[in-house]
Amino acid sequence: MFKRIFWFFLGAISGALGTVWLLLQLRSSASRFTPEGVATQVEESWRSLSAELAEVVHDGREIMRETEANLRRELSNHPL
């Protein structure tokens, strides 16, 4: 008899906690789809994209300078 009561209350408590956890997760997910949440996501994506683009441009210019320096060095050592 006590086993049944124990397992009944354990199931009820775990069900209640699971329901609360699920509701919290749903509220968190729903907040991402509000206008403010979407605006925040777009802003974060734009900042990330612009930072990556700046890094790519910087790396490209650095490679360009190195290539130009190598070509100039080869031309200056090459007899015409």
C-alpha positions in Angstrom: 0.0 0.0 0.0 2.8 2.4 0.9 4.7 1.6 -2.3 1.7 2.6 -4.4 1.3 5.9 -2.5 5.0 6.6 -2.8 5.1 5.9 -6.5 1.9 7.8 -7.1 3.3 10.9 -5.4 6.6 10.5 -7.1 4.9 10.4 -10.5 2.7 13.4 -9.6 5.7 15.5 -8.5 7.7 14.5 -11.6 4.8 15.3 -13.8 4.3 18.7 -12.2 8.0 19.6 -12.4 8.0 18.4 -16.1 5.1 20.6 -16.8 6.7 23.7 -15.2 9.9 23.1 -17.1 8.1 22.7 -20.4 6.1 25.9 -19.8 9.4 27.8 -19.1 11.0 26.4 -22.2 7.9 27.4 -24.3 7.9 31.0 -22.9 11.6 31.3 -23.7 11.1 30.1 -27.2 8.1 32.3 -27.8 10.0 35.4 -26.7 12.4 34.9 -29.6 9.6 35.4 -32.0 8.4 38.7 -30.7 9.3 41.8 -32.7 11.9 42.7 -30.1 13.3 39.1 -30.1 13.6 39.1 -33.9 15.2 42.5 -33.9 17.8 41.3 -31.4 18.6 38.2 -33.5 18.9 40.3 -36.7 21.2 42.8 -34.9 23.4 40.0 -33.5 23.6 38.3 -36.9 24.5 41.6 -38.6 27.2 42.4 -36.1 28.7 38.9 -36.5 28.5 39.1 -40.3 30.2 42.6 -40.4 32.9 41.4 -38.0 33.6 38.4 -40.1 33.6 40.5 -43.3 36.1 42.9 -41.8 38.3 40.0 -40.9 38.2 38.6 -44.4 39.0 42.0 -45.9 41.9 42.4 -43.5 43.3 38.9 -44.3 42.8 39.5 -48.1 44.8 42.8 -47.9 47.5 41.1 -45.9 47.8 38.3 -48.4 47.8 40.8 -51.3 50.7 42.7 -49.7 52.7 39.6 -49.1 52.1 38.4 -52.7 53.1 41.8 -54.1 56.2 41.9 -52.0 57.2 38.4 -53.2 56.6 39.4 -56.9 58.7 42.6 -56.5 61.5 40.6 -54.9 61.4 38.1 -57.7 61.4 40.8 -60.3 64.3 42.7 -58.7 66.4 39.5 -58.6 65.6 38.5 -62.1 67.9 39.8 -64.8 66.1 41.3 -67.8 
